[in-house]
Amino acid sequence: MSASSNTVISTNVNEAVEVLQQGGVIAYPTEAVWGVGCDPTNTAALEKLMALKARDPNKGVILIAASVAQVQPLMEAITPEQQAMLDETWPGPNTWLVPPSEQVHPLVKGQHPLVAVRVTDHPLVKQLCQAFGGAIVSTSANPAGEPPAMSEQDIVSYFPAQLDFVLSGELGGAKQPSRIRNLLTGETLR
């Protein structure tokens, strides 16, 4: 099924991974809202995603992963106490701001000294990250200033021809987007 001549809608995770590997931008369901994402190491894909959302590149984006092992290369060394805080809340709808390693692209961090990471418990997103072999960008699927997409129809309405792929699936049932906390201070930001 095709939403437009450019956007493929499918349940095929391997097709979604192929699009990510080729520098494409995809939409997919998360725990609470639809997200858009790309390969977090691909500059052109990150720029395309920022333009698609009309997002200020200084804001940065969240990275979502299937496991703690996928997040470890993205973080500088942390204390055992900090690791325990992560382990207590992952997988789940908890995004942590952590000290980034040199592997984190500047557009992922934006102007921030920390990077936002989450280990998902959404089965489809977990499968997507496992098949991709690492974390992917996860930012709400909506143009800046609009409410987050809650359905595939919202995705098609917001981005009628700009997405390269929509991974069809169900939202995870969470009532609100993930909580965001600072790993260094423990402060809750959202």
C-alpha positions as CSV (number, residue, x, y, z in Angstrom):
1,M,0.0,0.0,0.0
2,S,1.4,3.4,-0.9
3,A,0.4,6.7,0.7
4,S,2.0,8.6,-2.2
5,S,4.5,7.9,-4.9
6,N,7.3,8.3,-2.4
7,T,6.0,6.8,0.9
8,V,5.6,3.0,1.3
9,I,3.5,1.7,4.2
10,S,4.4,-1.8,5.3
11,T,4.7,-4.1,8.3
12,N,8.1,-5.3,6.9
13,V,10.8,-4.4,9.4
14,N,13.6,-5.5,7.0
15,E,12.3,-3.0,4.4
16,A,12.3,-0.3,7.1
17,V,15.9,-1.2,8.0
18,E,16.9,-1.0,4.3
19,V,15.4,2.5,4.1
20,L,17.3,3.6,7.2
21,Q,20.6,2.2,5.8
22,Q,20.0,4.1,2.6
23,G,19.6,7.4,4.4
24,G,15.8,7.5,4.5
25,V,13.5,8.9,7.1
26,I,10.8,6.5,8.4
27,A,7.7,6.8,10.7
28,Y,6.9,4.1,13.2
29,P,4.6,3.7,16.3
30,T,6.2,4.1,19.7
31,E,4.9,3.6,23.3
32,A,2.6,6.7,23.2
33,V,2.8,8.6,19.8
34,W,4.1,8.0,16.3
35,G,7.7,8.8,15.8
36,V,9.9,9.7,12.9
37,G,13.5,8.5,12.7
38,C,16.6,7.9,10.7
39,D,20.2,6.6,11.0
40,P,21.7,8.8,13.8
41,T,25.1,8.7,12.1
42,N,23.9,9.9,8.6
43,T,24.2,13.7,8.3
44,A,22.0,13.9,5.2
45,A,19.3,11.8,6.8
46,L,19.4,14.0,10.0
47,E,19.2,17.1,7.9
48,K,16.3,15.7,6.0
49,L,14.5,14.8,9.2
50,M,15.0,18.3,10.7
51,A,13.7,19.9,7.5
52,L,10.7,17.6,7.4
53,K,9.7,18.6,10.9
54,A,10.8,22.2,10.5
55,R,12.8,21.4,13.7
56,D,15.4,23.7,15.1
57,P,18.7,21.7,14.8
58,N,19.8,23.2,18.1
59,K,17.1,21.2,19.9
60,G,18.6,17.8,19.2
61,V,16.7,14.5,19.1
62,I,16.2,11.4,21.2
63,L,17.9,8.1,20.3
64,I,15.9,4.9,20.9
65,A,17.4,1.4,21.2
66,A,16.5,-2.2,21.7
67,S,18.9,-2.8,24.6
68,V,21.3,-1.2,27.0
69,A,24.1,-2.8,25.0
70,Q,23.0,-0.6,22.0
71,V,23.1,2.5,24.2
72,Q,26.5,1.9,25.8
73,P,28.7,3.1,22.8
74,L,26.7,6.4,22.8
75,M,27.6,7.3,26.4
76,E,30.8,8.3,28.1
77,A,31.7,6.2,31.1
78,I,29.1,6.5,33.9
79,T,29.2,5.5,37.6
80,P,27.8,2.2,38.8
81,E,25.1,4.2,40.6
82,Q,24.1,5.9,37.4
83,Q,24.1,2.6,35.5
84,A,21.8,1.2,38.3
85,M,19.4,4.1,37.7
86,L,19.3,3.3,34.0
87,D,18.8,-0.4,34.6
88,E,15.9,0.2,37.0
89,T,13.9,2.1,34.3
90,W,14.8,0.4,31.1
91,P,13.3,-1.0,29.0
92,G,10.4,1.4,29.2
93,P,9.1,4.9,28.5
94,N,12.0,6.6,30.3
95,T,14.4,8.8,28.4
96,W,17.7,9.8,30.1
97,L,20.0,12.7,29.3
98,V,23.5,11.2,29.5
99,P,27.1,12.3,28.7
100,P,27.6,11.5,25.0
101,S,30.5,9.6,23.6
102,E,32.3,11.0,20.5
103,Q,30.2,8.7,18.4
104,V,27.1,10.9,18.9
105,H,26.5,13.2,15.8
106,P,26.3,16.9,16.6
107,L,22.8,17.1,15.1
108,V,21.6,14.4,17.6
109,K,22.8,16.5,20.5
110,G,21.9,19.9,19.2
111,Q,23.2,22.6,21.4
112,H,23.0,20.4,24.5
113,P,25.9,19.0,26.4
114,L,24.0,15.7,27.0
115,V,22.3,13.3,24.6
116,A,18.8,11.9,25.1
117,V,18.6,8.0,25.0
118,R,15.9,5.5,25.7
119,V,15.7,1.7,25.7
120,T,12.2,0.8,24.4
121,D,9.9,-1.9,25.4
122,H,7.7,-1.5,22.3
123,P,7.9,-4.8,20.5
124,L,8.0,-3.4,17.0
125,V,10.5,-0.7,17.7
126,K,12.7,-3.2,19.6
127,Q,12.6,-5.5,16.6
128,L,13.4,-2.5,14.3
129,C,16.5,-1.5,16.4
130,Q,17.7,-5.1,16.7
131,A,17.4,-5.5,12.9
132,F,19.1,-2.2,12.3
133,G,21.9,-3.1,14.7
134,G,21.8,-0.1,16.9
135,A,19.9,3.0,18.1
136,I,17.8,5.1,15.7
137,V,16.5,8.7,16.0
138,S,13.1,8.9,17.6
139,T,11.3,12.2,17.6
140,S,7.6,12.8,17.5
141,A,6.0,12.6,14.1
142,N,4.6,16.1,13.6
143,P,5.7,19.4,12.1
144,A,7.0,21.8,14.7
145,G,4.1,23.3,16.7
146,E,1.5,20.6,15.7
147,P,0.3,17.8,18.0
148,P,2.1,14.5,17.7
149,A,0.7,12.0,15.2
150,M,-1.5,9.3,16.8
151,S,-2.3,7.2,13.7
152,E,-1.1,6.3,10.3
153,Q,-3.7,8.7,8.9
154,D,-2.1,11.5,10.9
155,I,1.3,10.6,9.4
156,V,-0.1,10.7,5.8
157,S,-1.8,14.1,6.6
158,Y,1.3,15.7,8.1
159,F,3.8,14.3,5.6
160,P,1.9,13.3,2.4
161,A,5.0,12.7,0.3
162,Q,8.1,13.4,2.4
163,L,8.6,10.2,4.3
164,D,10.5,7.3,2.7
165,F,8.7,4.6,4.7
166,V,6.0,4.0,7.3
167,L,6.4,1.0,9.5
168,S,2.8,0.0,10.1
169,G,1.9,-1.0,13.6
170,E,0.0,-0.1,16.9
171,L,1.0,2.4,19.5
172,G,2.1,0.9,22.8
173,G,-0.8,2.2,25.0
174,A,1.2,4.8,27.0
175,K,-0.9,7.9,27.7
176,Q,1.9,10.4,27.3
177,P,5.4,10.6,25.8
178,S,8.4,9.2,27.7
179,R,9.5,10.9,30.9
180,I,12.8,12.7,30.4
181,R,15.4,12.8,33.2
182,N,18.9,14.0,33.6
183,L,21.2,11.2,34.7
184,L,23.7,13.5,36.2
185,T,21.3,15.4,38.5
186,G,18.3,13.1,38.7
187,E,16.1,16.1,37.7
188,T,12.9,15.3,35.7
189,L,12.5,17.6,32.7
190,R,9.2,16.1,31.3
